Amino acid sequence: MINFEPCIRNFKSNGFAQVYIRAIKIKEVQYIPTPYAVTSSQVEKNKVTDYGIIAEVAPIIKDYYNKLNNVYYENWTLKEVLEFLSRDSDDISFTRFYKEFTNEMIRNGRQNPADNYISAINSLVKFTKKKELTFSDINSKTINAWIKSLEKTNRAKNSYPNCIATVFKTGLLEFNDYDRDIIRIKHQPFMRVEIPKAEKGKKKAVSVEILNELFSADISKASRKVTAPLAKDVALLSFCMAGMNTADLYFMKKENLKKWKLYYNRHKTETERDDSAYIEITVPEMIRPLFEKYKGIKQLFNFSEMYKNNDDFNKYVNKGLKDLCKIAEVEDVSTYTFRHSWATIAQNQCGASTEQVGFALNHASAHRVTEGYIKKNFSPIDVLNEKVINCVFGEEEKPTKKKKKTL
């Protein structure tokens, strides 16, 4: 049992003494300062006798007892009790903890998911109009209203709340000591929040005919004289390398290329898979000149020298693709289109199985245990990639509505 009582310790030269709350637990004694002061007429020895001061201090003591009633503190030292009483969930910054969480992701090489987490907190901050959010600000009423504001989005309404929920639950483990019943964050708002499912986006694949229109488009007509040619070349690199992502092109190192074969780890999932998302693929002859055209100083390509990060690189390529689509008179496409198109053509027109396509795209296998026993042979990717390229650029391809132009 702990007792609290108002008291003083000594008088100052001005005749006043600061009022403290004395905490006593068996033989331990600690003093908690208050903002009040008294004169000698308001005390007897070191006990406060003035009813006005006692009335001011009483609510503070009552709050202490209320907090202690919610925890089992018998095994705590008095110092630990006072530390508990001095802390409150309102004092814990959610935004600061969130920033530490995302910084750790970035340090671990998980830039892409970190970017999504950062977008999520930026969205919530904008919605609440609070630059600094505490854990107590993250309540079910606020989160549900925020989710409603995201209802017209396809994926953000699902991914953003999940990001916030993940960090909040991590905070519960960080700041609450459940073994000792020290609970600084008492509420769990996501128990009363239903996060919507993400809507499946439209299929991003386009036909062989549209690919031919894009790759044969006259880029001299482009309004963006830099980004359109870049977009066309990057699209060709991506497609002819079995749908390689722009992130892999951006981060590709010189040592990854040996005798026109790339040996690398897929950037998006490298840190999330036991095999580090390793893959090997031969560079087709038709795109080898582009390796020289975009030759980098430090990296394999100069994209990392042209753009400060992969997001900017991807953004500028997509801008160029808009121009390319206008020239080719086709609907807008994005960098993802060429990965999806490669996969679709590989299966529907080249006879590859879903499993073969997944292997070529470097997706995680459903047979992880079995694969642990087998040394991978990546040569089937080259065989399938050659079939896809021949389907689009070879003599057997179906003619487009317009006369095909040479690359």
C-alpha positions as CSV (number, residue, x, y, z in Angstrom):
1,M,0.0,0.0,0.0
2,I,1.2,3.5,-0.8
3,N,0.2,6.6,1.1
4,F,0.3,10.2,-0.4
5,E,0.1,13.4,1.7
6,P,0.9,17.1,1.1
7,C,4.0,18.3,3.0
8,I,6.9,20.7,2.9
9,R,10.6,20.1,3.2
10,N,12.1,23.5,4.1
11,F,11.5,27.2,4.0
12,K,13.4,29.6,1.6
13,S,14.8,32.9,2.6
14,N,11.7,34.7,1.3
15,G,9.6,32.9,4.0
16,F,7.8,30.5,1.6
17,A,8.1,26.7,1.3
18,Q,7.3,24.6,-1.8
19,V,4.5,22.0,-1.3
20,Y,5.4,18.4,-2.1
21,I,3.3,15.2,-2.2
22,R,5.1,12.8,0.1
23,A,4.8,9.1,-1.2
24,I,5.4,6.4,1.4
25,K,5.7,2.7,0.6
26,I,6.7,0.7,3.7
27,K,10.1,2.2,4.5
28,E,10.6,4.0,1.2
29,V,9.9,7.7,0.9
30,Q,9.9,9.9,-2.2
31,Y,8.8,13.5,-2.8
32,I,6.7,14.8,-5.8
33,P,6.9,18.6,-6.3
34,T,3.7,20.6,-6.8
35,P,3.3,24.2,-8.1
36,Y,2.0,25.4,-4.7
37,A,3.8,27.3,-1.9
38,V,2.9,28.0,1.7
39,T,4.0,30.2,4.6
40,S,4.7,29.1,8.2
41,S,1.1,29.8,9.2
42,Q,-0.2,27.2,6.8
43,V,1.8,24.3,8.1
44,E,2.4,22.5,11.4
45,K,6.0,21.1,11.5
46,N,6.2,19.8,7.9
47,K,2.5,18.9,7.4
48,V,0.3,21.2,5.4
49,T,-2.7,22.3,7.4
50,D,-4.2,24.9,5.1
51,Y,-7.6,23.6,3.8
52,G,-7.3,25.6,0.6
53,I,-3.9,24.1,-0.3
54,I,-5.1,20.6,0.7
55,A,-8.1,21.0,-1.6
56,E,-5.8,22.0,-4.5
57,V,-3.5,18.9,-4.0
58,A,-6.4,16.4,-3.3
59,P,-7.4,15.9,-7.0
60,I,-3.7,15.1,-7.9
61,I,-3.6,12.5,-5.1
62,K,-6.9,11.1,-6.2
63,D,-5.6,10.8,-9.8
64,Y,-2.6,8.9,-8.5
65,Y,-4.8,6.4,-6.7
66,N,-7.1,6.0,-9.7
67,K,-4.1,5.1,-11.9
68,L,-2.7,2.7,-9.4
69,N,-6.0,1.0,-9.1
70,N,-5.7,-0.2,-12.7
71,V,-2.3,-2.0,-12.2
72,Y,-0.7,-4.4,-9.8
73,Y,2.1,-2.5,-8.3
74,E,2.9,-4.4,-5.1
75,N,6.2,-5.7,-6.4
76,W,7.3,-2.4,-7.8
77,T,9.8,-0.2,-6.0
78,L,8.5,3.3,-5.0
79,K,10.7,4.8,-7.7
80,E,9.1,2.6,-10.3
81,V,5.6,3.6,-9.0
82,L,6.5,7.3,-9.4
83,E,7.9,6.8,-12.9
84,F,4.6,5.1,-13.8
85,L,2.6,8.0,-12.4
86,S,4.6,10.6,-14.2
87,R,4.1,9.0,-17.6
88,D,1.0,9.2,-19.6
89,S,0.0,8.0,-23.1
90,D,-0.8,11.6,-24.1
91,D,3.0,12.3,-23.7
92,I,4.0,9.6,-26.2
93,S,4.4,11.0,-29.7
94,F,3.0,8.7,-32.3
95,T,4.5,10.6,-35.1
96,R,8.0,10.5,-33.6
97,F,7.7,6.8,-32.9
98,Y,6.4,6.3,-36.5
99,K,9.4,8.1,-37.9
100,E,11.8,5.9,-36.0
101,F,9.9,2.9,-37.3
102,T,10.2,3.9,-40.9
103,N,13.8,5.0,-40.5
104,E,14.6,1.5,-39.3
105,M,12.9,0.0,-42.4
106,I,15.0,2.3,-44.6
107,R,18.2,1.2,-42.8
108,N,17.3,-2.4,-43.4
109,G,17.0,-1.7,-47.2
110,R,13.2,-1.7,-47.3
111,Q,12.8,1.7,-49.0
112,N,9.7,0.8,-51.0
113,P,7.5,-0.4,-48.1
114,A,8.8,2.5,-46.0
115,D,7.6,4.9,-48.7
116,N,4.1,3.5,-48.4
117,Y,4.2,3.8,-44.6
118,I,5.3,7.4,-45.0
119,S,2.5,8.1,-47.4
120,A,0.1,6.6,-44.8
121,I,1.1,8.9,-41.9
122,N,1.2,11.9,-44.2
123,S,-2.4,11.2,-45.2
124,L,-3.5,10.8,-41.6
125,V,-1.7,14.0,-40.5
126,K,-3.4,15.9,-43.3
127,F,-6.8,14.5,-42.4
128,T,-6.5,15.3,-38.7
129,K,-4.8,18.7,-39.4
130,K,-2.3,17.9,-36.6
131,K,1.4,18.0,-37.3
132,E,2.1,16.1,-34.1
133,L,0.0,13.0,-33.2
134,T,0.1,11.3,-29.9
135,F,-0.9,7.7,-29.3
136,S,-4.1,8.9,-27.7
137,D,-5.0,10.7,-30.9
138,I,-5.1,7.3,-32.6
139,N,-8.6,6.4,-31.6
140,S,-11.3,4.4,-33.4
141,K,-13.5,7.4,-34.1
142,T,-10.6,9.3,-35.9
143,I,-9.4,6.2,-37.8
144,N,-12.9,5.2,-39.0
145,A,-13.5,8.8,-40.2
146,W,-10.2,8.8,-42.0
147,I,-10.9,5.5,-43.7
148,K,-14.2,6.8,-44.9
149,S,-12.3,9.7,-46.5
150,L,-10.2,7.1,-48.4
151,E,-13.2,5.0,-49.6
152,K,-12.8,6.1,-53.3
153,T,-9.3,4.8,-53.4
154,N,-8.5,1.3,-54.6
155,R,-5.6,0.4,-52.4
156,A,-4.9,3.3,-49.9
157,K,-8.1,2.5,-48.0
158,N,-6.6,-0.8,-47.1
159,S,-2.8,-0.3,-47.1
160,Y,-2.7,3.0,-45.2
161,P,-4.8,1.9,-42.2
162,N,-2.8,-1.3,-42.1
163,C,0.4,0.7,-41.9
164,I,-0.9,2.8,-39.0
165,A,-2.2,-0.3,-37.2
166,T,1.1,-2.1,-37.5
167,V,3.0,0.9,-36.0
168,F,0.4,1.4,-33.3
169,K,0.6,-2.3,-32.3
170,T,4.4,-2.1,-32.3
171,G,4.1,0.8,-29.9
172,L,2.0,-1.2,-27.5
173,L,4.8,-3.7,-27.2
174,E,7.4,-1.0,-26.9
175,F,5.7,1.1,-24.2
176,N,3.6,-1.4,-22.3
177,D,5.2,-3.9,-19.9
178,Y,2.5,-6.6,-19.8
179,D,4.6,-8.8,-17.5
180,R,4.7,-6.2,-14.8
181,D,1.3,-4.7,-15.6
182,I,2.8,-1.3,-16.5
183,I,0.3,0.0,-19.2
184,R,1.1,3.4,-20.6
185,I,-1.1,3.0,-23.7
186,K,-4.4,1.6,-22.4
187,H,-6.6,1.8,-25.5
188,Q,-6.6,-0.5,-28.6
189,P,-8.6,1.4,-31.2
190,F,-8.2,-1.1,-34.1
191,M,-10.4,-3.6,-32.2
192,R,-13.2,-1.3,-33.3
193,V,-12.0,-0.6,-36.8
194,E,-12.8,-2.6,-39.8
195,I,-10.2,-2.0,-42.5
196,P,-11.7,-2.4,-46.0
197,K,-10.3,-4.9,-48.5
198,A,-8.2,-3.5,-51.4
199,E,-9.9,-3.5,-54.7
200,K,-8.2,-5.4,-57.4
201,G,-6.8,-3.1,-60.1
202,K,-7.5,-3.4,-63.7
203,K,-5.3,-5.8,-65.6
204,K,-2.3,-3.8,-66.8
205,A,-1.3,-6.1,-69.7
206,V,-1.7,-4.9,-73.3
207,S,-1.7,-6.8,-76.6
208,V,1.2,-7.6,-78.9
209,E,-0.3,-5.1,-81.4
210,I,-0.3,-2.2,-78.8
211,L,3.3,-3.1,-77.8
212,N,4.3,-2.8,-81.4
213,E,2.6,0.5,-81.7
214,L,4.5,1.8,-78.6
215,F,7.9,0.4,-79.6
216,S,7.7,1.7,-83.2
217,A,6.3,5.2,-82.2
218,D,8.1,8.2,-83.7
219,I,9.5,9.9,-80.6
220,S,10.6,13.0,-82.6
221,K,6.9,14.1,-82.1
222,A,7.1,14.0,-78.4
223,S,6.4,17.1,-76.3
224,R,8.9,15.9,-73.7
225,K,12.2,15.6,-75.7
226,V,14.0,13.9,-72.9
227,T,11.5,11.7,-71.0
228,A,9.7,10.2,-74.0
229,P,12.9,8.7,-75.5
230,L,14.0,7.6,-72.1
231,A,10.6,6.0,-71.4
232,K,10.6,4.1,-74.7
233,D,14.1,2.7,-74.0
234,V,13.3,1.8,-70.4
235,A,10.1,0.1,-71.5
236,L,12.1,-1.9,-74.0
237,L,14.7,-2.8,-71.4
238,S,12.0,-3.9,-69.0
239,F,10.0,-6.0,-71.4
240,C,13.0,-7.7,-73.0
241,M,14.4,-8.6,-69.6
242,A,11.3,-10.6,-68.6
243,G,9.4,-7.7,-67.2
244,M,12.3,-6.3,-65.0
245,N,11.1,-3.5,-62.6
246,T,12.5,0.0,-62.8
247,A,13.8,-0.4,-59.3
248,D,16.1,-3.2,-60.5
249,L,17.3,-1.1,-63.4
250,Y,17.9,1.8,-61.1
251,F,19.9,-0.2,-58.5
252,M,21.7,-2.6,-60.8
253,K,25.4,-2.8,-60.2
254,K,28.3,-3.2,-62.7
255,E,29.3,-6.5,-61.1
256,N,25.8,-7.9,-61.7
257,L,26.7,-8.2,-65.5
258,K,29.1,-10.9,-66.6
259,K,29.4,-11.9,-70.3
260,W,26.0,-10.5,-71.1
261,K,24.3,-12.3,-68.3
262,L,22.7,-10.6,-65.3
263,Y,23.1,-12.1,-61.9
264,Y,21.2,-10.1,-59.3
265,N,18.6,-10.0,-56.5
266,R,15.2,-8.5,-57.1
267,H,15.2,-5.2,-55.1
268,K,11.6,-5.3,-54.1
269,T,11.7,-8.7,-52.3
270,E,15.5,-9.2,-51.6
271,T,15.2,-8.7,-47.9
272,E,11.9,-10.6,-47.5
273,R,12.8,-14.0,-49.0
274,D,15.1,-16.8,-47.9
275,D,16.7,-16.9,-51.3
276,S,17.2,-13.1,-51.4
277,A,15.1,-13.1,-54.6
278,Y,18.1,-14.2,-56.7
279,I,17.8,-14.6,-60.4
280,E,19.9,-15.0,-63.6
281,I,18.9,-13.9,-67.1
282,T,20.7,-13.5,-70.4
283,V,20.6,-10.0,-72.0
284,P,19.0,-10.3,-75.5
285,E,21.1,-8.9,-78.3
286,M,18.5,-6.4,-79.4
287,I,18.8,-4.4,-76.2
288,R,22.5,-4.6,-75.6
289,P,23.1,-1.2,-77.3
290,L,21.0,0.3,-74.6
291,F,23.4,-0.9,-72.0
292,E,26.1,1.2,-73.7
293,K,23.7,4.2,-74.2
294,Y,22.8,4.4,-70.5
295,K,26.2,3.2,-69.2
296,G,26.7,4.4,-65.6
297,I,29.9,5.6,-63.9
298,K,29.3,3.8,-60.6
299,Q,26.2,1.7,-61.3
300,L,25.5,-0.4,-64.4
301,F,23.1,2.2,-65.7
302,N,23.3,6.0,-65.2
303,F,19.7,6.2,-64.0
304,S,20.9,6.6,-60.4
305,E,23.1,9.6,-61.6
306,M,20.2,11.2,-63.5
307,Y,17.6,10.9,-60.7
308,K,18.0,11.2,-57.0
309,N,15.9,8.1,-56.2
310,N,14.1,5.3,-57.8
311,D,10.7,6.9,-57.2
312,D,11.7,10.0,-59.2
313,F,13.1,7.7,-61.9
314,N,9.9,5.8,-62.1
315,K,7.8,9.0,-62.1
316,Y,9.7,10.5,-65.0
317,V,9.5,7.3,-67.1
318,N,5.8,7.3,-66.6
319,K,5.5,10.9,-67.7
320,G,7.4,10.0,-70.8
321,L,5.1,7.0,-71.4
322,K,2.1,9.4,-71.5
323,D,3.7,11.2,-74.4
324,L,4.6,7.9,-76.1
325,C,1.0,6.7,-75.8
326,K,-0.3,9.9,-77.4
327,I,2.0,9.5,-80.3
328,A,1.1,5.8,-80.7
329,E,-2.6,6.7,-80.2
330,V,-3.2,4.0,-77.6
331,E,-4.5,4.2,-74.0
332,D,-2.1,5.2,-71.3
333,V,0.3,2.6,-69.9
334,S,2.7,2.6,-67.0
335,T,6.0,0.9,-66.2
336,Y,4.1,-2.0,-64.7
337,T,2.4,-2.6,-68.1
338,F,5.4,-4.2,-69.6
339,R,5.9,-6.7,-66.8
340,H,2.2,-7.7,-66.9
341,S,2.3,-7.9,-70.7
342,W,5.3,-10.1,-70.7
343,A,3.7,-12.5,-68.3
344,T,0.4,-12.5,-70.3
345,I,2.1,-13.2,-73.6
346,A,4.3,-15.9,-72.1
347,Q,1.3,-17.8,-70.9
348,N,-1.4,-17.1,-73.5
349,Q,0.7,-17.0,-76.7
350,C,3.8,-18.9,-75.8
351,G,2.2,-21.8,-73.9
352,A,4.0,-21.3,-70.6
353,S,2.5,-22.5,-67.4
354,T,1.6,-20.1,-64.5
355,E,4.4,-21.7,-62.5
356,Q,6.9,-21.1,-65.3
357,V,5.8,-17.5,-65.7
358,G,6.1,-17.0,-61.9
359,F,9.6,-18.4,-62.0
360,A,10.7,-16.1,-64.8
361,L,9.2,-13.1,-62.9
362,N,11.1,-14.1,-59.8
363,H,8.0,-14.5,-57.7
364,A,8.3,-16.5,-54.5
365,S,7.5,-20.2,-55.1
366,A,4.7,-22.1,-53.4
367,H,7.2,-25.0,-53.1
368,R,9.7,-23.4,-50.8
369,V,10.6,-26.5,-48.9
370,T,11.2,-28.6,-52.0
371,E,13.3,-25.8,-53.6
372,G,15.6,-25.9,-50.6
373,Y,16.8,-29.3,-51.9
374,I,17.3,-28.3,-55.5
375,K,20.0,-26.2,-57.2
376,K,18.1,-23.8,-59.4
377,N,18.6,-23.8,-63.2
378,F,17.7,-20.4,-64.6
379,S,18.2,-21.2,-68.3
380,P,14.4,-21.9,-68.8
381,I,13.9,-18.2,-68.3
382,D,16.1,-17.4,-71.3
383,V,14.2,-19.9,-73.4
384,L,10.8,-18.5,-72.5
385,N,12.1,-14.9,-72.8
386,E,13.3,-15.6,-76.3
387,K,9.9,-17.0,-77.2
388,V,8.1,-13.9,-75.9
389,I,10.5,-11.5,-77.7
390,N,10.0,-13.4,-81.0
391,C,6.3,-13.3,-80.5
392,V,6.4,-9.5,-80.3
393,F,9.3,-8.5,-82.6
394,G,9.9,-11.6,-84.7
395,E,8.7,-12.4,-88.3
396,E,5.8,-14.6,-87.0
397,E,4.1,-11.8,-85.2
398,K,0.6,-10.7,-86.3
399,P,0.6,-7.4,-88.3
400,T,-0.8,-4.4,-86.6
401,K,-3.5,-2.1,-88.0
402,K,-0.8,0.4,-88.8
403,K,2.3,-0.4,-90.8
404,K,5.0,-1.5,-88.4
405,K,7.9,0.9,-88.1
406,T,11.4,-0.3,-87.4
407,L,13.0,0.4,-84.0
